[in-house]
Amino acid sequence: MVSIPEFFSTSLTSGLIALAIVLVIGYVFLFWERSGIPPGPPFWPVVGNIFNMRGKYFGRRHVYLEEMKAKYGPVFRIYLGNQLTVFLNDQTSIKEAIVDQKDVFIARPTEKLWGYKMSALEGPGLAMANGEDWKAARSLVVQAFHEIGSTSFEEIIRDEIKDIIALLSTSSGDAIRIRNALIKATTSVIGRVSFGSRLDYSKEIDMHIFNTVRALFKGEGSMSPIHTLPFLRFLPGIEGKLEDQNEDVAETRQEFSRYIDEHKKKLTEHASRDLIDVFLKKTKTTKNYLIDEQNLTRIILDLFAAGSIANGNVVDWAFLYMILQPNIQKKCQDEIDRVVGSKRMVRWSDKPNLPYLEATLMEAYRLGNNAPLSIFHMNTKDAYVKGYLIPKESIVIPNVLSCHLDQTTWNDPLAFRPERFLDESGKIKPHPAFMPFMIGPRFCVGETLGQMQIFLMFSNILQIFVLSKEVGAKLTTEGTYGINMETSPYLIHAKRR
Protein backbone atom coordinates (compact mmCIF):
# COMPACT_ATOMS: atom_id res chain seq x y z
CA MET A 1 0.00 0.00 0.00
CA VAL A 2 1.34 3.45 -0.98
CA SER A 3 1.73 5.81 1.98
CA ILE A 4 0.23 9.29 1.82
CA PRO A 5 3.66 11.02 1.55
CA GLU A 6 4.66 8.61 -1.22
CA PHE A 7 1.34 9.25 -3.03
CA PHE A 8 1.80 13.03 -3.00
CA SER A 9 5.45 12.69 -3.96
CA THR A 10 4.52 10.46 -6.90
CA SER A 11 1.67 12.76 -7.94
CA LEU A 12 3.89 15.82 -7.72
CA THR A 13 6.57 14.13 -9.81
CA SER A 14 4.00 13.06 -12.42
CA GLY A 15 2.58 16.58 -12.49
CA LEU A 16 6.00 18.14 -12.99
CA ILE A 17 6.78 15.69 -15.78
CA ALA A 18 3.45 16.48 -17.48
CA LEU A 19 4.12 20.20 -17.13
CA ALA A 20 7.59 19.79 -18.60
CA ILE A 21 6.15 17.86 -21.56
CA VAL A 22 3.57 20.60 -22.18
CA LEU A 23 6.26 23.28 -22.04
CA VAL A 24 8.50 21.36 -24.43
CA ILE A 25 5.62 20.82 -26.85
CA GLY A 26 4.77 24.51 -26.56
CA TYR A 27 8.36 25.52 -27.21
CA VAL A 28 8.56 23.28 -30.29
CA PHE A 29 5.18 24.52 -31.50
CA LEU A 30 6.34 28.09 -31.03
CA PHE A 31 9.45 27.78 -33.16
CA TRP A 32 8.27 25.30 -35.78
CA GLU A 33 6.01 27.65 -37.69
CA ARG A 34 6.22 27.45 -41.46
CA SER A 35 8.91 29.66 -42.89
CA GLY A 36 7.72 32.87 -44.49
CA ILE A 37 4.48 33.44 -42.58
CA PRO A 38 3.83 36.94 -41.19
CA PRO A 39 5.51 37.92 -37.92
CA GLY A 40 3.59 38.09 -34.68
CA PRO A 41 3.73 37.87 -30.90
CA PRO A 42 4.72 34.77 -28.89
CA PHE A 43 1.81 32.47 -28.11
CA TRP A 44 0.84 29.72 -25.72
CA PRO A 45 0.16 26.07 -26.58
CA VAL A 46 -3.53 25.23 -27.08
CA VAL A 47 -4.88 28.74 -26.34
CA GLY A 48 -2.58 30.72 -28.63
CA ASN A 49 -3.02 34.49 -28.19
CA ILE A 50 -6.68 34.45 -27.22
CA PHE A 51 -6.08 35.67 -23.68
CA ASN A 52 -3.71 38.43 -24.82
CA MET A 53 -6.84 40.38 -25.75
CA ARG A 54 -8.49 40.10 -22.34
CA GLY A 55 -7.80 42.12 -19.20
CA LYS A 56 -6.94 45.72 -20.04
CA TYR A 57 -7.84 45.10 -23.70
CA PHE A 58 -11.35 43.81 -23.01
CA GLY A 59 -13.70 46.11 -24.94
CA ARG A 60 -10.58 47.76 -26.39
CA ARG A 61 -9.27 44.99 -28.60
CA HIS A 62 -8.44 47.53 -31.30
CA VAL A 63 -5.75 48.96 -29.03
CA TYR A 64 -4.06 45.55 -28.83
CA LEU A 65 -4.27 45.13 -32.61
CA GLU A 66 -2.78 48.58 -33.17
CA GLU A 67 0.09 47.74 -30.84
CA MET A 68 0.73 44.57 -32.82
CA LYS A 69 0.65 46.54 -36.07
CA ALA A 70 3.15 49.06 -34.70
CA LYS A 71 5.48 46.26 -33.62
CA TYR A 72 5.15 43.77 -36.49
CA GLY A 73 3.89 45.80 -39.45
CA PRO A 74 0.64 46.02 -41.44
CA VAL A 75 0.46 42.22 -41.92
CA PHE A 76 0.87 40.16 -38.75
CA ARG A 77 -0.33 36.89 -37.30
CA ILE A 78 -1.72 35.68 -34.02
CA TYR A 79 -3.18 32.32 -33.01
CA LEU A 80 -6.80 31.85 -31.99
CA GLY A 81 -6.32 28.59 -30.14
CA ASN A 82 -4.11 26.68 -32.56
CA GLN A 83 -5.65 28.40 -35.59
CA LEU A 84 -3.27 30.66 -37.55
CA THR A 85 -5.00 34.01 -37.98
CA VAL A 86 -3.61 36.79 -40.18
CA PHE A 87 -4.63 40.43 -39.85
CA LEU A 88 -4.50 42.76 -42.85
CA ASN A 89 -4.26 46.30 -41.50
CA ASP A 90 -3.89 48.68 -44.41
CA GLN A 91 -5.38 49.42 -47.81
CA THR A 92 -2.68 47.73 -49.91
CA SER A 93 -2.66 44.42 -48.02
CA ILE A 94 -6.48 44.21 -47.98
CA LYS A 95 -6.68 44.95 -51.71
CA GLU A 96 -3.87 42.53 -52.55
CA ALA A 97 -5.74 39.69 -50.84
CA ILE A 98 -9.46 40.42 -51.09
CA VAL A 99 -9.50 42.00 -54.57
CA ASP A 100 -6.38 40.92 -56.47
CA GLN A 101 -6.68 37.31 -55.23
CA LYS A 102 -10.44 37.29 -54.79
CA ASP A 103 -10.90 33.69 -55.93
CA VAL A 104 -8.42 32.50 -53.29
CA PHE A 105 -9.70 34.56 -50.34
CA ILE A 106 -13.43 34.34 -51.07
CA ALA A 107 -14.23 31.61 -48.53
CA ARG A 108 -15.51 31.93 -44.97
CA PRO A 109 -13.89 29.82 -42.21
CA THR A 110 -17.25 28.47 -41.08
CA GLU A 111 -15.95 24.98 -40.35
CA LYS A 112 -13.12 26.39 -38.21
CA LEU A 113 -15.36 28.46 -35.91
CA TRP A 114 -17.39 26.24 -33.60
CA GLY A 115 -20.40 28.50 -33.14
CA TYR A 116 -20.84 29.17 -36.84
CA LYS A 117 -20.29 25.51 -37.67
CA MET A 118 -23.09 24.54 -35.28
CA SER A 119 -25.50 27.18 -36.59
CA ALA A 120 -24.78 26.17 -40.21
CA LEU A 121 -26.20 22.72 -39.46
CA GLU A 122 -29.62 24.34 -39.78
CA GLY A 123 -28.70 26.26 -42.92
CA PRO A 124 -25.58 28.25 -43.77
CA GLY A 125 -27.47 31.50 -44.35
CA LEU A 126 -25.68 34.26 -46.24
CA ALA A 127 -22.84 35.76 -44.20
CA MET A 128 -20.94 32.54 -43.45
CA ALA A 129 -22.02 30.44 -46.45
CA ASN A 130 -19.56 29.15 -49.03
CA GLY A 131 -19.55 27.98 -52.63
CA GLU A 132 -22.89 27.37 -54.33
CA ASP A 133 -24.79 27.92 -51.06
CA TRP A 134 -23.39 31.45 -50.87
CA LYS A 135 -24.06 32.20 -54.55
CA ALA A 136 -27.68 31.07 -54.22
CA ALA A 137 -28.26 33.08 -51.02
CA ARG A 138 -26.67 36.23 -52.42
CA SER A 139 -28.56 35.91 -55.70
CA LEU A 140 -31.86 35.58 -53.81
CA VAL A 141 -31.22 38.69 -51.72
CA VAL A 142 -30.03 40.73 -54.72
CA GLN A 143 -33.12 39.74 -56.70
CA ALA A 144 -35.39 40.64 -53.78
CA PHE A 145 -33.77 44.06 -53.39
CA HIS A 146 -34.13 44.64 -57.13
CA GLU A 147 -37.79 43.65 -57.25
CA ILE A 148 -38.74 45.69 -54.19
CA GLY A 149 -36.98 48.69 -55.77
CA SER A 150 -35.41 51.87 -54.43
CA THR A 151 -38.72 53.78 -54.50
CA SER A 152 -40.33 51.29 -52.13
CA PHE A 153 -37.21 51.26 -49.96
CA GLU A 154 -37.43 55.02 -49.61
CA GLU A 155 -41.09 54.93 -48.61
CA ILE A 156 -40.33 52.28 -46.00
CA ILE A 157 -37.47 54.32 -44.53
CA ARG A 158 -39.52 57.54 -44.48
CA ASP A 159 -42.16 55.87 -42.29
CA GLU A 160 -39.48 55.09 -39.70
CA ILE A 161 -37.99 58.59 -39.91
CA LYS A 162 -41.36 60.12 -39.13
CA ASP A 163 -41.48 58.15 -35.87
CA ILE A 164 -38.01 59.42 -34.87
CA ILE A 165 -39.02 62.99 -35.70
CA ALA A 166 -42.16 62.55 -33.57
CA LEU A 167 -40.03 61.26 -30.68
CA LEU A 168 -37.68 64.25 -30.89
CA SER A 169 -40.61 66.66 -31.22
CA THR A 170 -42.25 65.36 -28.04
CA SER A 171 -39.01 65.43 -26.05
CA SER A 172 -39.62 69.16 -25.39
CA GLY A 173 -35.92 69.81 -25.67
CA ASP A 174 -35.09 67.36 -22.88
CA ALA A 175 -31.87 65.41 -23.33
CA ILE A 176 -32.53 61.92 -24.66
CA ARG A 177 -30.53 58.87 -25.71
CA ILE A 178 -31.38 58.51 -29.40
CA ARG A 179 -29.47 55.31 -30.19
CA ASN A 180 -32.27 52.91 -29.27
CA ALA A 181 -34.79 54.73 -31.47
CA LEU A 182 -32.39 54.70 -34.42
CA ILE A 183 -31.74 50.97 -34.12
CA LYS A 184 -35.45 50.19 -33.72
CA ALA A 185 -36.06 52.12 -36.94
CA THR A 186 -33.37 50.33 -38.94
CA THR A 187 -34.47 46.97 -37.54
CA SER A 188 -38.04 47.66 -38.60
CA VAL A 189 -36.84 48.50 -42.13
CA ILE A 190 -35.25 45.03 -42.38
CA GLY A 191 -38.55 43.55 -41.22
CA ARG A 192 -40.39 45.30 -44.05
CA VAL A 193 -37.80 44.15 -46.58
CA SER A 194 -37.75 40.56 -45.30
CA PHE A 195 -41.39 39.79 -44.62
CA GLY A 196 -43.35 42.91 -45.49
CA SER A 197 -44.27 44.04 -41.97
CA ARG A 198 -43.03 46.80 -39.71
CA LEU A 199 -42.00 45.61 -36.31
CA ASP A 200 -44.59 46.67 -33.78
CA TYR A 201 -42.62 47.10 -30.58
CA SER A 202 -45.79 47.02 -28.48
CA LYS A 203 -46.06 43.34 -29.43
CA GLU A 204 -44.03 40.87 -27.42
CA ILE A 205 -42.89 38.78 -30.40
CA ASP A 206 -41.61 41.79 -32.38
CA MET A 207 -39.81 43.08 -29.32
CA HIS A 208 -38.33 39.59 -28.95
CA ILE A 209 -36.94 39.77 -32.50
CA PHE A 210 -35.38 43.14 -31.72
CA ASN A 211 -33.88 41.98 -28.42
CA THR A 212 -32.51 38.78 -29.97
CA VAL A 213 -30.72 40.65 -32.75
CA ARG A 214 -29.41 43.24 -30.31
CA ALA A 215 -28.15 40.52 -27.94
CA LEU A 216 -26.18 38.88 -30.76
CA PHE A 217 -24.14 42.09 -30.98
CA LYS A 218 -23.38 42.26 -27.27
CA GLY A 219 -20.78 39.51 -27.44
CA GLU A 220 -17.47 39.20 -29.21
CA GLY A 221 -18.78 37.55 -32.35
CA SER A 222 -16.19 35.71 -34.41
CA MET A 223 -13.41 36.73 -31.98
CA SER A 224 -15.00 34.92 -29.05
CA PRO A 225 -12.63 32.29 -27.56
CA ILE A 226 -15.45 29.74 -27.64
CA HIS A 227 -15.14 29.36 -31.42
CA THR A 228 -11.63 27.91 -31.28
CA LEU A 229 -11.82 26.55 -27.71
CA PRO A 230 -15.33 25.08 -27.68
CA PHE A 231 -14.75 23.25 -24.39
CA LEU A 232 -15.17 26.67 -22.74
CA ARG A 233 -18.91 26.32 -23.25
CA PHE A 234 -19.02 23.92 -20.32
CA LEU A 235 -17.67 26.49 -17.85
CA PRO A 236 -20.13 27.65 -15.16
CA GLY A 237 -22.25 30.52 -16.40
CA ILE A 238 -21.29 30.19 -20.05
CA GLU A 239 -23.35 27.07 -20.75
CA GLY A 240 -26.52 28.68 -19.42
CA LYS A 241 -25.99 31.87 -21.45
CA LEU A 242 -25.43 29.87 -24.62
CA GLU A 243 -28.59 27.86 -24.02
CA ASP A 244 -30.61 31.06 -23.50
CA GLN A 245 -29.17 32.63 -26.64
CA ASN A 246 -29.84 29.52 -28.71
CA GLU A 247 -33.42 29.41 -27.46
CA ASP A 248 -33.94 33.07 -28.36
CA VAL A 249 -32.52 32.52 -31.86
CA ALA A 250 -34.66 29.40 -32.34
CA GLU A 251 -37.82 31.27 -31.28
CA THR A 252 -36.97 34.13 -33.63
CA ARG A 253 -36.49 31.75 -36.55
CA GLN A 254 -39.80 30.10 -35.71
CA GLU A 255 -41.43 33.51 -35.99
CA PHE A 256 -39.83 33.93 -39.41
CA SER A 257 -41.26 30.50 -40.36
CA ARG A 258 -44.70 31.74 -39.36
CA TYR A 259 -44.31 34.66 -41.76
CA ILE A 260 -43.36 32.20 -44.52
CA ASP A 261 -46.54 30.19 -43.87
CA GLU A 262 -48.64 33.37 -44.00
CA HIS A 263 -47.03 34.39 -47.30
CA LYS A 264 -47.88 31.03 -48.87
CA LYS A 265 -51.58 31.81 -48.36
CA LYS A 266 -51.33 35.29 -49.89
CA LEU A 267 -48.79 34.77 -52.68
CA THR A 268 -49.86 36.14 -56.05
CA GLU A 269 -48.16 35.54 -59.36
CA HIS A 270 -47.01 39.11 -59.92
CA ALA A 271 -46.48 40.70 -56.49
CA SER A 272 -43.02 40.67 -54.92
CA ARG A 273 -43.54 42.53 -51.70
CA ASP A 274 -40.48 41.22 -49.91
CA LEU A 275 -37.76 38.58 -49.66
CA ILE A 276 -40.15 35.77 -48.72
CA ASP A 277 -42.30 36.41 -51.81
CA VAL A 278 -39.25 36.22 -54.05
CA PHE A 279 -38.14 33.01 -52.32
CA LEU A 280 -41.53 31.32 -52.76
CA LYS A 281 -41.57 32.15 -56.46
CA LYS A 282 -38.03 30.82 -56.82
CA THR A 283 -38.99 27.50 -55.25
CA LYS A 284 -41.82 27.15 -57.77
CA THR A 285 -39.73 27.93 -60.83
CA THR A 286 -36.27 26.55 -59.98
CA LYS A 287 -35.71 22.81 -59.93
CA ASN A 288 -33.61 21.53 -57.01
CA TYR A 289 -33.35 25.02 -55.55
CA LEU A 290 -30.49 25.08 -53.03
CA ILE A 291 -32.31 27.17 -50.41
CA ASP A 292 -35.03 25.63 -48.27
CA GLU A 293 -37.35 27.31 -45.76
CA GLN A 294 -35.09 26.55 -42.83
CA ASN A 295 -32.13 28.19 -44.53
CA LEU A 296 -34.30 31.15 -45.52
CA THR A 297 -34.94 31.87 -41.84
CA ARG A 298 -31.15 31.92 -41.36
CA ILE A 299 -30.73 34.32 -44.29
CA ILE A 300 -33.35 36.64 -42.77
CA LEU A 301 -31.53 36.50 -39.43
CA ASP A 302 -28.30 37.44 -41.24
CA LEU A 303 -30.04 40.42 -42.85
CA PHE A 304 -31.26 41.60 -39.47
CA ALA A 305 -27.79 41.15 -37.99
CA ALA A 306 -26.05 43.00 -40.82
CA GLY A 307 -28.55 45.74 -41.51
CA SER A 308 -30.25 46.76 -38.29
CA ILE A 309 -27.75 47.39 -35.50
CA ALA A 310 -25.03 48.40 -37.96
CA ASN A 311 -26.99 51.09 -39.82
CA GLY A 312 -28.49 52.61 -36.69
CA ASN A 313 -25.04 52.62 -35.17
CA VAL A 314 -23.59 54.72 -38.02
CA VAL A 315 -26.28 57.38 -37.61
CA ASP A 316 -25.63 57.38 -33.86
CA TRP A 317 -21.93 58.07 -34.51
CA ALA A 318 -22.82 60.82 -37.00
CA PHE A 319 -25.03 62.60 -34.47
CA LEU A 320 -22.33 62.35 -31.81
CA TYR A 321 -19.89 64.10 -34.12
CA MET A 322 -22.51 66.72 -34.99
CA ILE A 323 -22.99 67.76 -31.38
CA LEU A 324 -19.22 67.84 -30.96
CA GLN A 325 -18.77 69.81 -34.22
CA PRO A 326 -21.69 72.28 -34.39
CA ASN A 327 -19.99 74.25 -37.18
CA ILE A 328 -20.02 71.15 -39.40
CA GLN A 329 -23.64 70.48 -38.43
CA LYS A 330 -24.55 73.99 -39.56
CA LYS A 331 -22.75 73.56 -42.90
CA CYS A 332 -24.81 70.42 -43.52
CA GLN A 333 -28.02 72.26 -42.63
CA ASP A 334 -27.14 75.23 -44.82
CA GLU A 335 -26.60 72.85 -47.74
CA ILE A 336 -29.97 71.17 -47.07
CA ASP A 337 -31.68 74.59 -46.94
CA ARG A 338 -30.08 75.63 -50.21
CA VAL A 339 -30.82 72.42 -52.13
CA VAL A 340 -34.04 71.09 -50.59
CA GLY A 341 -35.56 73.82 -48.45
CA SER A 342 -37.99 73.08 -45.63
CA LYS A 343 -41.26 72.29 -47.43
CA ARG A 344 -40.53 68.65 -48.23
CA MET A 345 -38.45 65.79 -46.86
CA VAL A 346 -34.97 65.15 -48.18
CA ARG A 347 -35.06 62.45 -50.85
CA TRP A 348 -32.55 59.85 -51.94
CA SER A 349 -32.41 61.62 -55.31
CA ASP A 350 -31.08 64.73 -53.51
CA LYS A 351 -27.90 62.93 -52.48
CA PRO A 352 -25.74 63.95 -55.50
CA ASN A 353 -26.59 67.60 -54.77
CA LEU A 354 -25.60 67.39 -51.09
CA PRO A 355 -21.86 66.58 -51.36
CA TYR A 356 -20.83 68.22 -48.09
CA LEU A 357 -23.45 66.29 -46.16
CA GLU A 358 -22.40 63.07 -47.90
CA ALA A 359 -18.74 63.77 -47.10
CA THR A 360 -19.73 64.35 -43.47
CA LEU A 361 -21.38 60.93 -43.34
CA MET A 362 -18.34 59.35 -44.97
CA GLU A 363 -16.18 60.85 -42.24
CA ALA A 364 -18.58 59.50 -39.60
CA TYR A 365 -18.29 56.05 -41.22
CA ARG A 366 -14.49 56.33 -41.21
CA LEU A 367 -13.99 57.54 -37.65
CA GLY A 368 -16.91 55.69 -36.09
CA ASN A 369 -15.66 52.44 -37.62
CA ASN A 370 -19.01 50.79 -37.14
CA ALA A 371 -17.63 47.41 -38.32
CA PRO A 372 -14.03 47.47 -37.07
CA LEU A 373 -13.24 44.00 -38.44
CA SER A 374 -14.63 42.62 -41.66
CA ILE A 375 -16.30 39.22 -41.51
CA PHE A 376 -13.50 36.67 -41.51
CA HIS A 377 -12.13 35.31 -44.78
CA MET A 378 -10.23 32.09 -45.48
CA ASN A 379 -7.85 31.30 -48.32
CA THR A 380 -8.48 28.06 -50.21
CA LYS A 381 -4.80 27.53 -51.10
CA ASP A 382 -1.37 28.86 -50.15
CA ALA A 383 -1.08 32.53 -51.08
CA TYR A 384 1.22 35.49 -50.57
CA VAL A 385 0.38 38.98 -49.34
CA LYS A 386 3.09 41.62 -49.22
CA GLY A 387 5.61 38.82 -49.64
CA TYR A 388 4.35 36.82 -46.64
CA LEU A 389 3.11 33.27 -46.95
CA ILE A 390 -0.54 32.78 -45.93
CA PRO A 391 -0.86 28.98 -45.63
CA LYS A 392 -3.97 27.31 -46.99
CA GLU A 393 -7.07 27.61 -44.77
CA SER A 394 -5.74 30.38 -42.56
CA ILE A 395 -8.27 32.74 -41.03
CA VAL A 396 -7.70 36.13 -42.67
CA ILE A 397 -9.15 39.28 -41.11
CA PRO A 398 -9.28 42.66 -42.86
CA ASN A 399 -8.90 45.20 -40.05
CA VAL A 400 -11.07 48.01 -41.41
CA LEU A 401 -10.60 50.22 -38.34
CA SER A 402 -6.83 50.15 -38.71
CA CYS A 403 -7.13 50.87 -42.43
CA HIS A 404 -9.41 53.85 -41.76
CA LEU A 405 -7.03 55.28 -39.16
CA ASP A 406 -3.76 54.43 -40.91
CA GLN A 407 -1.31 57.29 -40.37
CA THR A 408 0.51 56.56 -43.63
CA THR A 409 -2.72 56.90 -45.63
CA TRP A 410 -4.74 59.63 -43.95
CA ASN A 411 -3.49 63.07 -43.02
CA ASP A 412 -4.26 63.66 -39.32
CA PRO A 413 -6.52 60.55 -39.21
CA LEU A 414 -8.17 61.28 -35.84
CA ALA A 415 -9.49 64.68 -36.95
CA PHE A 416 -13.11 64.87 -38.14
CA ARG A 417 -12.73 66.62 -41.47
CA PRO A 418 -15.34 66.05 -44.22
CA GLU A 419 -13.21 68.04 -46.67
CA ARG A 420 -10.88 65.05 -47.07
CA PHE A 421 -13.64 63.47 -49.21
CA LEU A 422 -14.17 66.55 -51.41
CA ASP A 423 -12.21 67.70 -54.44
CA GLU A 424 -11.35 71.32 -55.30
CA SER A 425 -14.75 71.85 -56.91
CA GLY A 426 -16.59 70.57 -53.84
CA LYS A 427 -17.62 67.24 -55.38
CA ILE A 428 -17.21 63.83 -53.71
CA LYS A 429 -13.71 62.43 -54.06
CA PRO A 430 -13.54 58.67 -53.47
CA HIS A 431 -10.66 57.38 -51.36
CA PRO A 432 -9.25 53.88 -52.06
CA ALA A 433 -8.65 53.23 -48.34
CA PHE A 434 -12.29 53.95 -47.47
CA MET A 435 -14.18 50.64 -47.27
CA PRO A 436 -17.06 50.74 -44.73
CA PHE A 437 -19.00 48.07 -46.64
CA MET A 438 -15.85 46.09 -47.47
CA ILE A 439 -14.52 45.41 -50.97
CA GLY A 440 -14.13 42.37 -53.20
CA PRO A 441 -16.80 39.82 -54.20
CA ARG A 442 -18.12 39.50 -50.63
CA PHE A 443 -18.82 43.18 -50.09
CA CYS A 444 -22.02 43.91 -48.16
CA VAL A 445 -25.02 42.92 -50.28
CA GLY A 446 -27.13 45.55 -48.51
CA GLU A 447 -24.74 48.44 -49.18
CA THR A 448 -27.23 50.58 -51.14
CA LEU A 449 -30.07 49.96 -48.68
CA GLY A 450 -27.72 50.77 -45.80
CA GLN A 451 -26.50 53.97 -47.41
CA MET A 452 -30.07 55.00 -48.13
CA GLN A 453 -31.19 54.48 -44.53
CA ILE A 454 -28.22 56.34 -43.10
CA PHE A 455 -28.43 59.25 -45.55
CA LEU A 456 -32.19 59.76 -45.21
CA MET A 457 -32.24 59.48 -41.41
CA PHE A 458 -29.31 61.83 -40.94
CA SER A 459 -30.39 64.47 -43.46
CA ASN A 460 -34.08 64.59 -42.56
CA ILE A 461 -33.41 64.96 -38.85
CA LEU A 462 -30.84 67.71 -39.44
CA GLN A 463 -33.33 69.44 -41.73
CA ILE A 464 -35.70 69.92 -38.79
CA PHE A 465 -33.60 69.96 -35.61
CA VAL A 466 -30.50 71.59 -34.22
CA LEU A 467 -28.72 68.95 -32.16
CA SER A 468 -26.61 69.82 -29.14
CA LYS A 469 -25.05 68.18 -26.11
CA GLU A 470 -25.87 68.68 -22.46
CA VAL A 471 -24.17 71.68 -20.89
CA GLY A 472 -21.00 70.54 -19.17
CA ALA A 473 -21.21 66.99 -20.54
CA LYS A 474 -17.85 65.37 -21.19
CA LEU A 475 -18.19 63.24 -24.29
CA THR A 476 -15.75 60.79 -25.80
CA THR A 477 -15.35 59.34 -29.28
CA GLU A 478 -13.32 56.36 -28.09
CA GLY A 479 -16.27 53.97 -28.30
CA THR A 480 -16.66 50.40 -27.09
CA TYR A 481 -15.14 47.70 -29.26
CA GLY A 482 -17.18 44.61 -30.06
CA ILE A 483 -18.80 43.21 -33.18
CA ASN A 484 -19.68 46.84 -33.82
CA MET A 485 -17.87 49.86 -32.48
CA GLU A 486 -20.55 51.49 -30.33
CA THR A 487 -20.60 55.06 -29.09
CA SER A 488 -20.15 55.56 -25.38
CA PRO A 489 -23.61 56.53 -24.06
CA TYR A 490 -24.44 60.19 -24.64
CA LEU A 491 -27.53 62.37 -24.46
CA ILE A 492 -28.73 64.74 -27.13
CA HIS A 493 -30.91 67.88 -27.16
CA ALA A 494 -33.08 68.39 -30.27
CA LYS A 495 -34.48 71.87 -30.85
CA ARG A 496 -36.62 72.71 -33.85
CA ARG A 497 -34.87 75.05 -36.21
Secondary structure, 3 states (H helix, E strand, C coil): CCCHHHHHHHHHHHHHHHHHHHHHHHHHHHHCCCCCCCCCCCCECCCECHHHHCHHHCCCHHHHHHHHHHHHCCEEEEEECCEEEEEECCHHHHHHHHHCCCCCCCECCHHHCHHHHHHHHHCCCCCCCCHHHHHHHHHHHHHHHHHHCHHHHHHHHHHHHHHHHHHHHCCCCCCECCHHHHHHHHHHHHHHHHHCCCCCCCCHHHHHHHHHHHHHCCCCHHHCHHHCCHHHHHCCCHHHHHHHHHHHHHHHHHHHHHHHHHHHHHCCCCCCCCHHHHHHHHHHHCCCCCCCHHHHHHHHHHHHHHHCHHHHHHHHHHHHHHHHCHHHHHHHHHHHHHHCCCCCCCCHHHHHHCHHHHHHHHHHHHHHCCCCECCCEECCCCEEECCEEECCCCEEEEEHHHHHCCCCCCCCCCCCCHHHHECCCCCECCCCCCCCCCCCCCCCCCHHHHHHHHHHHHHHHHHHEEEECCCCCCCCCCCEECCCEECCCCCEEEEEC
